């Protein structure tokens, strides 16, 4: 069962806000700010400037095939398709969509060889190219987590770099989340550094 998106009133922006976690997405045709914190995860912000509909997802691994259906929004291919479908339900038209993508940092010490952040960044850019959705802005890779604010009605994005927190809260949250993905036989297994 999918965990509901947390909603609150953001005093800084004086707007209704939706905070998304790994595996979640949110779309709206109203004046709302969608917020998330990213380490090696990636978020795609999609916006239809004609219909003024916006949405954002947050995924941990690119993923594909039967695993994507089982693990839902945690995997990029499913997260992207789900967000696109939700945007269309709100009246967006695919031909109008533009994207802004963020995340893909290297925050998990000892896991640099897997390049999870790089895989996520490459996946989202390839997916958008294949879907012919232009990327209007991006802030990918590096080593610092980011807090992203996406304003669904205007398409505006604010990104706050959180500094080099390789041993901090974001890294621990990602390790915990990776454990919850329960890799299957024959798939990549994620090991915790010693």
Secondary structure by P-SEA (a helix, b strand, c coil): ccccbbbbbbccccbbbbbbcccbbbbbccbbbbbbccccbbbbbbbcccccccbbbbbccccccaaaaaaccccaaaaaaaaaaaaaaaccccccccbbbbbbccccccccccaaaaaaaaaaaaaaaaaccccccccccccbbbbbbbbccccbbbbbbcccccccaaaaaaaaaaaacccccccbbbbccc
